């Protein structure tokens, strides 16, 4: 068999500051999505005031995704202060994009930072935020002032400022909603696919993914090498849960993003005890990954190299899920035979078909099934050899 062609400098995902996120960039391949009826798309431009937006927030009808780490925390206080200065100077803000939910609440997808800044200045207690004190303004002499310190006419000017919204109405199919936001997602800091899922699919799945990604089990298994700035770590956890709940053989849609969205919806239907079970299985899988693969868990390995590669998403799901399906006694044997596992894995990595299945077109159903079956076969071979 010919040696695997490989790139010793794989592309990596980047953080907002342009440094490596510690995870290999992925090529999912083409997605074969089912078409949707364009007549069902309902996009409604509307104007509202800051005062009315605050009223909706007070009534719990706006979701600002407070744990949306990157979008809610990327501006420093100077940038926030100058946005408030823009309002005081009557400079119009860019359009804010929101999705209407079944209960008539709004999920803010693009504009979270702007709205968070306004709320922090005008009514910080409504979102549990620290009050904003203006600083480093360019044109107005309100440095050191809070909203309450402003003259009444300036407070009124802010409250009566009109905001331009583009509202994706609740009757619009989910696939179309994601497509719309992907098309408009072309700003300086476009959202990642997991950030879009997080924004548009509220519910218990959000909290579960956050807990898993912040757990010491995950952090240890990934050597704390995955940056949380783009929610890549939450996507890894979601991929594990998706293939744990829906076996790889049942993945036939060729729409990997839709598959992950469906998994989030399924998680949102689970009971507290079922969520606890998933968390326990995940923790065990992370512990097992360390025991079997050590510091090379979820990373490409080659026979002629000792290099430590970035985390590979396809390897994360295939190694972790396959280990999660092993019994405790099988994990114990695989741990004892860790050197053999590593040796066999390096041989597997030299198989062009397996390398391709974790490197190119990874959302293809045949490649998904091939990589899972290959990992299952590898473990079985080691276990049978140990029993011989």
C-alpha positions in Angstrom: 0.0 0.0 0.0 1.4 3.4 -0.9 2.3 5.9 1.8 -0.3 8.5 2.8 0.2 11.9 1.1 0.1 14.4 3.9 0.6 18.0 4.7 3.0 18.5 7.6 1.7 22.0 8.1 -2.1 21.5 8.2 -4.3 24.5 8.1 -5.7 25.5 11.5 -8.8 27.4 12.6 -8.0 30.9 13.8 -9.1 32.9 16.8 -10.4 36.5 16.4 -6.9 37.8 16.9 -5.6 35.6 14.1 -3.7 33.0 16.1 -4.2 29.3 16.0 -7.3 28.0 17.8 -5.5 24.7 18.4 -7.8 22.8 16.1 -7.3 21.6 12.5 -9.4 23.3 9.8 -11.9 21.0 8.4 -13.2 20.3 4.9 -16.7 18.9 5.3 -17.2 18.6 1.6 -20.4 19.4 -0.3 -23.7 19.4 1.6 -26.8 17.9 0.0 -29.6 19.8 1.7 -33.2 19.3 0.8 -34.7 22.4 -0.9 -37.1 24.6 1.0 -40.1 26.5 -0.3 -39.1 30.1 -0.8 -42.7 31.2 -0.2 -42.2 30.2 3.5 -39.4 32.7 4.0 -40.7 35.7 5.9 -38.2 38.4 6.4 -39.6 41.6 7.9 -37.7 44.9 8.2 -38.8 47.1 11.0 -37.7 50.0 13.2 -37.9 50.2 16.9 -36.5 52.5 19.6 -33.9 51.7 22.2 -36.6 52.3 24.9 -38.8 49.6 23.3 -35.9 47.2 23.0 -35.2 47.7 26.7 -38.9 47.0 27.5 -38.7 43.7 25.6 -35.5 42.8 27.4 -37.2 43.6 30.8 -40.0 41.2 29.9 -37.6 38.4 28.9 -38.5 38.7 25.2 -34.9 39.3 23.9 -32.2 36.7 24.1 -28.7 38.4 24.1 -26.9 35.0 24.7 -25.1 36.2 27.8 -22.6 33.3 27.5 -21.9 34.1 23.8 -18.3 34.7 24.8 -16.8 36.2 21.7 -19.6 38.5 20.6 -20.5 39.8 24.1 -17.0 40.4 25.3 -14.9 41.5 22.3 -15.2 45.3 22.6 -13.2 47.1 25.3 -14.7 50.1 27.2 -13.3 52.7 24.8 -15.1 51.0 21.9 -18.3 50.7 23.9 -18.1 54.3 25.0 -17.7 55.5 21.4 -20.7 53.6 20.3 -22.7 55.5 23.0 -21.1 58.7 21.7 -22.4 57.8 18.2 -25.9 57.6 19.6 -25.5 61.0 21.3 -24.3 62.4 17.9 -27.3 60.9 16.2 -25.1 58.6 14.0 -27.2 55.6 12.8 -26.1 52.1 13.8 -25.9 49.2 11.3 -28.9 46.9 10.9 -29.5 44.4 13.7 -30.5 40.9 12.7 -32.9 38.9 14.9 -34.9 35.7 14.7 -38.4 35.5 16.1 -39.1 32.4 18.3 -42.3 30.5 18.8 -43.1 32.5 22.0 -42.6 35.8 20.2 -39.2 36.4 21.8 -36.3 37.6 19.7 -32.9 35.9 19.4 -30.2 38.4 18.4 -27.8 36.9 15.9 -26.0 39.9 14.6 -25.8 43.0 16.7 -25.3 41.3 20.1 -22.3 43.5 21.0 -24.1 46.7 20.0 -27.2 45.9 22.1 -25.1 44.6 25.0 -23.2 47.9 25.1 -26.4 49.9 25.0 -28.0 47.8 27.8 -24.8 48.0 29.8 -24.9 51.8 29.6 -28.7 52.5 30.0 -30.0 49.7 32.1 -27.2 47.3 33.2 -29.2 45.7 35.9 -31.6 44.3 33.3 -28.9 41.9 32.1 -26.8 41.6 35.2 -24.0 43.7 33.7 -21.5 46.1 35.3 -22.5 49.7 34.6 -20.5 51.4 31.8 -18.8 54.7 32.5 -17.9 56.7 29.4 -14.2 57.1 28.6 -11.9 58.3 25.8 -14.7 60.0 23.9 -13.6 61.9 20.7 -16.1 64.7 20.4 -18.3 65.1 23.6 -17.3 66.1 27.1 -19.0 63.3 28.9 -16.0 61.3 30.0 -16.5 59.7 33.4 -20.3 59.9 33.2 -22.9 57.2 33.5 -26.3 57.3 31.9 -27.8 58.8 35.0 -25.1 61.6 34.9 -26.2 62.7 31.4 -28.4 65.7 31.0 -32.1 64.7 30.6 -32.3 65.7 27.0 -29.3 63.4 26.2 -30.9 60.5 28.1 -34.1 61.1 26.0 -32.0 61.2 22.8 -30.6 57.8 23.5 -33.9 56.2 24.6 -35.7 57.6 21.4 -32.9 56.5 19.0 -34.4 54.3 16.3 -32.8 51.0 15.6 -33.1 49.3 12.2 -34.0 45.6 12.5 -34.3 42.7 10.1 -36.6 40.2 11.7 -36.7 36.6 10.5 -40.3 35.6 11.3 -41.0 32.4 13.2 -42.8 30.8 10.3 -39.6 30.7 8.3 -38.1 27.1 8.1 -35.0 26.6 10.3 -32.9 25.6 7.2 -33.8 28.9 5.6 -33.1 30.9 8.7 -29.6 29.4 8.9 -29.1 30.0 5.2 -30.1 33.7 5.6 -27.8 34.3 8.5 -24.9 32.5 6.7 -25.4 34.8 3.7 -25.4 38.0 5.8 -22.6 36.7 8.0 -19.9 38.5 6.0 -18.8 41.2 8.5 -15.3 41.7 10.0 -16.0 39.0 12.6 -18.4 36.5 10.9 -20.0 33.9 13.2 -18.8 30.3 13.1 -21.3 27.6 12.4 -21.4 26.6 16.1 -22.0 30.2 17.1 -24.9 30.3 14.7 -26.3 27.1 16.2 -25.9 28.5 19.7 -27.7 31.7 18.7 -30.6 30.1 16.8 -31.2 27.0 18.9 -31.9 28.0 22.5 -32.5 25.5 25.3 -30.7 23.0 27.6 -28.2 22.0 24.9 -26.5 25.4 25.2 -25.9 24.8 28.9 -24.8 21.2 28.5 -22.3 22.0 25.8 -20.9 24.8 28.0 -20.5 22.4 31.0 -18.8 19.7 28.9 -16.4 22.1 27.2 -15.4 23.7 30.5 -15.1 20.4 32.4 -11.6 19.3 33.6 -12.2 16.0 31.7 -12.4 17.8 28.3 -9.7 20.3 29.2 -7.3 17.5 30.2 -8.1 15.3 27.2 -7.4 18.1 24.8 -4.4 19.4 26.8 -6.3 22.8 27.1 -5.2 23.5 23.5 -8.6 24.4 21.9 -9.4 28.1 22.1 -13.0 28.8 23.2 -13.2 32.1 21.2 -15.1 30.6 18.3 -17.0 27.9 20.2 -14.9 25.2 18.5 -14.7 23.4 21.8 -18.5 23.2 22.1 -18.7 21.9 18.5 -16.4 19.0 19.5 -18.6 18.2 22.4 -21.7 18.4 20.2 -20.2 16.1 17.6 -19.5 13.5 20.3 -23.1 13.7 21.6 -24.6 13.6 18.1 -22.8 10.3 17.2 -23.4 8.9 20.6 -27.2 9.5 20.3 -27.4 8.7 16.6 -25.1 5.9 15.5 -22.9 6.7 12.6 -24.7 4.1 10.4 -27.8 6.2 10.6 -26.0 9.3 9.3 -27.2 9.3 5.7 -28.2 12.9 5.1 -24.9 14.3 3.7 -25.9 17.5 5.6 -23.5 17.6 8.5 -24.6 21.0 9.8 -28.2 19.8 9.7 -27.2 16.6 11.5 -25.6 18.7 14.3 -28.6 21.0 14.5 -30.9 18.0 14.9 -28.7 16.7 17.7 -29.1 20.0 19.6 -32.8 19.8 19.2 -32.8 16.2 20.5 -30.7 17.3 23.5 -33.3 20.0 24.2 -36.0 17.3 24.6 -34.1 15.2 27.2 -34.9 14.9 30.8 -32.6 16.1 33.6 -31.6 12.5 34.3 -30.9 11.8 30.6 -28.7 14.9 30.4 -26.8 13.8 33.5 -26.2 10.4 31.8 -24.8 12.0 28.7 -22.5 14.1 30.8 -21.3 11.0 32.7 -20.7 9.1 29.5 -18.8 12.1 28.0 -16.6 12.4 31.1 -15.8 8.6 30.9 -14.9 9.0 27.2 -12.5 11.8 27.9 -10.8 9.9 30.8 -10.6 6.8 28.5 -9.1 8.9 25.7 -6.3 10.0 27.9 -5.7 6.5 29.2 -5.5 5.0 25.7 -4.1 7.7 23.5 -2.3 9.9 26.1 -1.2 13.4 25.0 -1.8 12.4 21.3 -5.6 11.9 21.8 -7.6 13.2 18.8 -4.5 14.1 16.8 -3.0 12.7 13.7 0.1 10.4 14.2 2.5 9.0 11.6 5.1 6.3 11.7 8.0 8.6 10.9 7.0 11.5 13.0 6.9 12.5 16.7 5.2 15.8 16.0 2.2 16.8 18.0 -0.5 17.9 15.5 -3.6 20.1 16.3 -6.8 18.5 17.4 -8.7 16.9 14.4 -12.5 17.1 14.7 -13.1 13.8 12.9 -10.6 12.0 15.1 -12.2 13.6 18.2 -15.6 12.2 17.5 -14.4 8.8 16.2 -11.9 8.1 19.1 -14.2 9.4 21.8 -17.4 7.8 20.7 -15.8 4.4 20.0 -14.2 4.4 23.4 -17.6 5.4 25.0 -19.1 2.3 23.5 -16.4 0.0 25.0 -16.9 -1.8 28.3 -14.8 -0.9 31.4 -12.8 -4.2 31.0 -12.1 -3.3 27.4 -11.0 0.2 28.3 -8.6 -1.4 30.9 -7.1 -3.7 28.3 -6.8 -0.9 25.7 -5.0 1.2 28.3 -2.6 -1.6 29.2 -2.0 -2.1 25.5 -1.6 1.7 24.8 1.7 1.2 22.9 0.1 -1.4 20.6 -2.9 0.9 20.1 -0.5 3.7 19.1 1.5 1.5 16.8 -1.7 0.2 15.0 -3.1 3.7 14.8 0.0 5.0 13.1 -0.4 2.1 10.6 -4.0 3.1 10.1 -3.0 6.7 9.5 -0.8 5.4 6.6 -3.9 4.0 4.9 -4.9 6.6 2.3 -8.6 5.8 2.6 -8.6 6.5 6.4 -6.5 9.6 6.1 -8.9 10.9 3.5 -11.9 10.1 5.7 -10.6 12.4 8.5 -9.1 15.0 6.2 -11.2 15.7 3.2 -15.0 15.7 2.7 -15.4 14.6 6.3 -19.2 15.2 6.2 -19.6 12.5 3.5 -21.7 9.6 4.9 -19.4 6.9 3.5 -16.4 8.5 5.0 -18.1 8.9 8.4 -19.0 5.2 8.4 -15.5 4.2 7.2 -13.6 6.0 9.9 -15.9 4.7 12.7 -15.6 1.2 11.4 -11.9 1.5 11.1 -11.5 2.6 14.7 -13.8 -0.1 15.9 -11.7 -2.7 14.0 -8.5 -1.3 15.4 -9.7 -1.7 19.0 -11.1 -5.1 18.3 -7.8 -6.3 16.8 -5.9 -5.1 19.9 -8.5 -6.7 22.3 -8.4 -10.0 20.5 -4.6 -10.0 20.4 -4.5 -9.4 24.2 -6.8 -12.3 24.7 -4.8 -14.7 22.6 
